[in-house]
Amino acid sequence: MIPPFVLSYQKSLLTALEGQDWDNVVLLAEALHRCWREGRQVFLCGNGGSAANAIHLANDLLYGVDKKDGCGLRVWALPANQAVMTCLSNDLSYEDVFSQQLSVQANPGDVLIALSGSGNSPNILKALLRARQLNVTSFAILGFSGGRALEMADHPIHFPVNDMQVAEDLQMMVGHMLMQWLSEHRPTYSHERQNSDSRQHVVLGS
């Protein structure tokens, strides 16, 4: 017999999946594939469990999508560098820990994926605002009401579940869906890899 707490959690998760509009997930898949083909960067951010999910998915996109050739996406998990996080928190504010990193690292045409349960975390909102200012395309995977991020993200992916753990599970499920799709649609980039090898040879031989 399946325990009641398992059935309850299962119901919450399945209800969220069955009622979802997947159009913006398709747009995110296409945006990530374009970043991969063109060598653009992908940034992920989140707090708490969402920060851990951002780091996990960055690993999947950097390595997991192309284990054979080792040529994944150029991806940065903005919560991952504790020296940077504590420096910016101390010298600026915790609200700036993601937006300031984007100011330094991001270029027009890059992609930001913000992970948030509430959609109201100030550092997430500032990151979405900075992305817009930098012409970085933003996606946000959100739970609950979606918060202010629902309007600030270029392409919100909203699961209206009032459960933080289910919301965080859905972040990972979307990320793993994208990872598997990207792995099956790896771009042809032997020319770029050849050029990269040539540049490395020049540097090493100088």
Secondary structure, DSSP 8 states (H G I E B T S, - for coil): ---HHHHHHHHHHHHHHHT---HHHHHHHHHHHHHHHHT-EEEEE-STHHHHHHHHHHHHHHTGGGTTTT---EEEETTS-HHHHHHHHHHT-GGGTTHHHHHHH--TT-EEEEEESSS--HHHHHHHHHHHHTT-EEEEEE-TT-TTHHHHSSEEEE---S-HHHHHHHHHHHHHHHHHHHHHT----HHHHHHHHHHHHHHHH-
